[in-house]
């Protein structure tokens, strides 16, 4: 059996030998630095309780919509891929389906991350295509029951220093508190305030969520005033429990400053079920303005993740629910959308606003110029469909000529897949080394300066931008 290409020391580095040599030197400078992950979706309780990982299919196939969507696109029904559904086959059968579909992932970011996990984390020692499906299943299953293959030990083995989770505003953050007080746990697991379901009137549970929020945290206030007070109070609770950021997964990045009376009227129409689509959009845009105001006051970094048409295929959503692979990106307009917010807060002291996009056409046209003027604005790293090697190179090339290296967020893995974290960060470090090596080879940056820049991009930037 041949060695997996995931073990090749020059993976993702430039093909040109001279440039590759420079990239190797740059990568060596940062390869062993601790992982800083300021935005992701790992459940803190899994780490706090040191929960064993499930079987190979339930860990690596069913919850990964990067994986299921491509297999589904090639003719496999979704119910044959999602463990836990009523019609799902047993785990080993799902794994066999995945291995049969493995050739589909050549050239994809998913294939790269999975190969790296199979080689570095699960120690398969050969490419998945060279092993019988049952043999790879059994090898990974055996690894999953090893005492040292638990979240806490892997947190240490992966060299993770900071891991941020994504949390409901009414979460009691008990797992975060327990981890922060546990002397045997040396990392930092930080909560992130994620209020989407309380801001988006179109959310099916918005009204009941608002009721719960006001009852739990408004200190006796009611109506719109109580709603605002409750959000402020819960943000304060998150800050007290270590949060450094508030994340917003909105449809568009629109912001709007409303007169308080107009905002209250919109709020009451929405509570009564009488809000129009335009009302809903206006209220969410106003609440994004309010979230910025609150960030200026409480210091939470504000991150915006717009541009996804959620649950694009109605029948799949009805049968299998959200996050099952049919969220589709669409174009966004940032320049006009965030102007109301930036008029008041773009130069506010210590306000950090990190703008992400799934529309890479805005990297050079809008985000780099915005970050190149406003002290508050930072460019979010390539996210979701763009967190792939070639897209990351396009991102770095698109933004650097206008905004330099200092105005970007540092790498964001944005993952639920705990075992993929080191693979994703390693890929980012290799891409940064490859990009900088080209600048050195073209005599645009000195090699000494490139060594300083890669340290800043990999380590200092996320600490600086996310106030770590």
N, C-alpha and C positions, 0 to 999 in steps of 0.2 A: 504494500500500500504506500502511496506517495504521501509526503508531508502536506498537511493542509496549507493552502496559500495564506491563511490567517496567521501562520507562524513566520511568514517572511519578514525580516527586519526592515525592509524598505517599502513595505506596503504604503500606498498613497503618496510616496515621495516622488519627486520629479524623475522622468525617464532619462534626462540628460545627465551623464555621469558627473560632470563638474558641479552642476547645480544640486544634484543629489548629495554630493559630498558636503556641501554647505548645509543642506537641510538636515543631514544626519547630525551635524554638530549642534545645530539649533535645537533639534528634538532632544538630544541628550541633555541639554540644559534644563528642560522642563518635564521630561518623561516621568520622573519619579516624584514630582511635586504632589502634595495632597489635593484631593478633589474638592472643589468648591461648587456646590450645586444649589444655587439660590432660587430655583423654580423647578418643581416636579410634582409628581402625584403619588408617590409611595405613601402608604398608610402608616402613620406613626405607631399605631397599635401593633403592627406586625413586628416592628423593631423592639418596642417596649416589652411585648410578651414573648419575643424570640420565637415566633410561630414557625414551625417547619413549613417548607415549601410543599405545594401539592405535587401531583404526578407530572411527568414531562409535558403532556398535552395541555393540562390545565394551567401550567406555568408559562409555557413558551408559545402556544398556538392560540387557544381559545380567547384569551384576553387581549391579544395583540392585533388591533385592527389593521395594522400595516400588513400582517400576514394573511388574515382571513379574507380581506377585500380582494387581494390579487388571486388567491385560489378560487374564490367565488366568481371572479370575472372570467375565469377559465372553465366554468361550467359545473363547479361543485356546489350543491345546495348549502345554504348557510347552516341549516340544522345538522349538517354532517360535520361541522367544524366547531360548534359552540358547546363546550362541556356544560352540563347542568340544565340544558333545555330538555323538555319532555321527550323529544324524539332523537336526542343525541345518542350516537353509538358510544360504546365504552372507550375509555381513554386510549388504549392501545390502537384501536381502529382509527381514531382521529390522527394519531401520530403516523400511522402508515399512510394515510391520505396526504398528510403534510410532506412526508419524505418523498412520496411519488411526485408531488408538485414542486419539490426543491429546485429543479432546473429553471422554474419560472423566475426565481429570485436572482439569477445571474445579473450582475450590473446594478442591482438595486441597493439602496441604503440598508434595507432590512436584511438582505443577504449578507452584506458586509458585517453588520452588527452580530447577526446570529453566528456566522462563521467564527468571529472573534470570541464569542461566548463559548461555543463548542470547543474551541482550542484552548483558550486561556482559563476559563472558569470550570468547564466540565471535563477537560483533559481527554477528549475523544481520541486525539492522536491521528486522525485521518479525516478527510472531507466526508460530509454526510452522504454524499453520492456513492462513496466507496464502501459503506457499511450497510448490512441488511437492516431494515427498519426496526425489527425487534431487537437487534444487537445494540443499536444506538439508544433505543428506548430503555433497555435494561441497564445500560451503562449510566445513563443520566439518572434513572430511578434509584440506582444503588448510591449514587453521589448524594441524592436528596435526603437519604436517611442517615448519612454520616453525622455524628454529633457535632463536628466542626462546620458542617454546612448549614448553619443557621444564620438568620439575619444579622445578629450582633457580631459574630465572628467574621462574617463576610464584610460588614461595615468596616471592621478593622483591616481585613485583608485587602479590601479595595482601596484602602488609604483615603477614606472619606473623612474630611474634617468638618464640613458643614453640609447638611441636607435639609432643604426647605420642603415642607409638605403644602398641600392646598386644602383649606378647611372651611367648613360652613361657619358663618358668623355666630351661630348659637352653640357650636361645639364647646364642650367644657375644657378641652385641651388637657385632659387628665393624663394621657400618654406622654405628651410633651413635658408636663410637669414632672412626671415620674422619672423620665429619662434625665432631665436636668438635675434632679436630686439624687441620682444613682451614682455613687462614687466609682462603681465598677465600669461605667460607661463613659468613655472619654470624648466622644464626638458631640456635635451640636445638631439637634433636630429641631428646626424652628417652624412654627406655624405660619401660615400665610392667610390673610383675610380675603375670602373670595365671596363677594355678596351678590353674584349674578341673579340668583333666584329670588332676591329681595328687591332688586332694582328693575328687572325686566317684567313689565306688566303682562307681556305675552306669555310668560311662563305659566304653565297650567296650575301651579300651586302658589302663584304670587300672593293672592289675597290671604290665604291661610298662613303663608309664611310671614306676611306683614303682621297679622294678628298675633302670632306667636312672638315675633320680635318685639312688638310694642308691650305685650304683656310681660315679657321677660326682662326688658332692659330700658324701658322708657321712664323709670322712676316716677310713675304716676301720671305722666303727661299722656295726652291722647292726640288722635288725628295726625296731621302732617307734622306738627311740632314734636309729637311723641315719636313719630317715625324717625325724624332726623336725630333726635336726642338718643334714641335707642342705637342707631348706627354709630354715633359718636362714642357711646358708652362701650359698645362691643369692640370697637377698634381699640379703645383704651385698654380693655381686658386683654386683647391680643398682644399689645405692646408690653403689658406687664408680664406676659408669658413668653416673651422673647421674639415676637414677630418683628420683622424688618420691612415687610412689604405687604401691599394690598394688590391683588390681581383681579383683572376684569376681562372676562371672556365675552365680549360684546359682538353683536352682528356687524356694526360699523363703528368707527371711532368718533362719531358725531358728539359734539359738546354744545351746550346751550345754557346761557345764563338767563333765568327767568326771574321776574318779580316774584317775591314770596307769595303774594296773593294769587298770582297766576299758577304758581307751582302747587299751591294748596288746592286750587280748583281742579287742576288736572288729577291730583292725588285722589280727591273725593269722587270724581267721575269714574276713575279706575276702580276704586273700592266698591262703587255701586254697579260695576259691570257695564258702564255706559261709554267707556273710552273707545274712540275710533283708532284705526291703525296709526293715523297721524298723531293722535294724542299719545299713544304708547311710545312712538319714536321720540316725540318731544320730551316726554317725561324721563325716559332713559338717558337722553342726551343731557338733560338738566342734572340728573343724578350723577352723571360722569363729571360734570362741573363741580358738583357738591363733593364728590370723592376727592377731587383735586384740592379743593378748599380744606378739607379735613386733613389731607396729607401734608399740606403746608403747616397746619396747626399741630399735628401729632407726630410728624416726622416719618411716617411710613412711606417707603418708596412706592410710587404708583406705576404699575405695569398694565399695558393694554394689549390684549390679544384679539384683534378683530378679523373679519374677512372669511368666516366659514359659514357656508349654508348648511346648517345642521339638519340631520335626518332627511337627506335629499330624497330618499326612496321611501315613500309612505308605507307600503306593505311590509318592508323589512323592519321599519320602526315599530309598526303595530305588532308584529310577531316576536321581535327580538329586542326591542328597546333601543336606547341611545348608545353611542360609542361602539357601533358594530360595523364601522368601515364605510359608511355612506355619507360622511360629511365632506363637502366639496368646496374648495376655495373659490372666491370671486374677487373681482377688482375692487379696490378701495381708494378713497380720496382722503389723504391726510391733511394736506395744506389748508384747505378750507375747514375741514371737520374739527381740527383742534385749535383753530384760531381763537374762538371765544375763551377757551381755557387759558391759552398762552397770553392773551392780552392782560389778564389779571395775575397770572402765576408764573409766566415764562421766565421771569427774572427774580422770582421770590427766593430768598436766602434758604439754602439747604433743601429746596424742593427738587426731587429727582423723579423724572417722568421717563419711563422706558417704553419705547414704541416698537412693537413687533408687527410683522405683516406676513401674510401668505401670498401677497402679490409682489413679486420681486421687481416689477417695473418701477415701484416707488422707492427702491433703495437709493438710487442715484438722483432721481428726479425730485423727491420730496423729503425722505428721512435724513439723508446726509446734509442737505441744506438747512433743514430745521435744527439738527444737532450741531451744525456748524455755526449757528448764531445764538440760539437760546441756551443759557447756562444750565437750565433745568433738564434739557432733552438729551437722552442717550438712545442709541440705536440698538434695538434688541437683536440678538443673534438669530441666524436662520432657524426657523421653527417649523415643526411638523413636516409638511411635504418638502420643505426646503432644507431640512437638516441632513443633507446628503453631501458627499464629498465635492462633487462638481458645483452644486448650488452654493456650498460654503465658500468655494473659491470665487464664484461669481459675486457673492456678497462682499467679500473682502476687497475685491477689485473695484466694485461699484461704489463703495462708500469711502474708501481710504483717500482717494484723490481729493475729495471735498472736505471730509471730516477728520482725516487722519486716523490714528489708532486709538486715541484717548477717549473718543466719544462713543465707543461701543461698549456693550454690557459685559463682555466676556461670554464664554460658552454657556448655554442653557440646555440641559438635556431633556427637560419637559417630559419625563417618562414615568409610567406606572411600572415598568419592567425593571425591578431592582437589579437583576443580574446583568442588565445591559448597560448600567451606568459607567463602569470602567471602559467598556468598548466605545461608547459614545464620546467620552472625554478624550480617550486616546486618539480617536479619529480626528477630533477637532485640533488637538495639539499637532498632529502630523500635517494637517492642512495649513495651519498657521506657519509651521516650519517650511512647508513647500512654497507658500506665497512669499515669505520673507527671503527665502533663498533666491528666488527669481529676482527680487529687487537688488539683492547683493550682487548676483551674477551680472545684472545689467548696470551696475555701478550707480544705482539710484539711492542706495543706503549702504553705509559701511557695515562690515561684518560685526564689528564691536557694537555698533548701534543696534543692529538686528538682534543681538543677544539680549540687549536691554529691553527691546520692544517685545520680544516673545515672552519674557518674564512678566512684563506689564499686562499683556493681553491675556495670558493664561491665569495669572495669580492676582496681580494687583487690581486689574479692572473689575472683576466681580466683587472684590472686597470694597473697592471705592464706590462703585455704583450702587451696591446694595447695603452700604453703610455697615459692613462687617468689621 
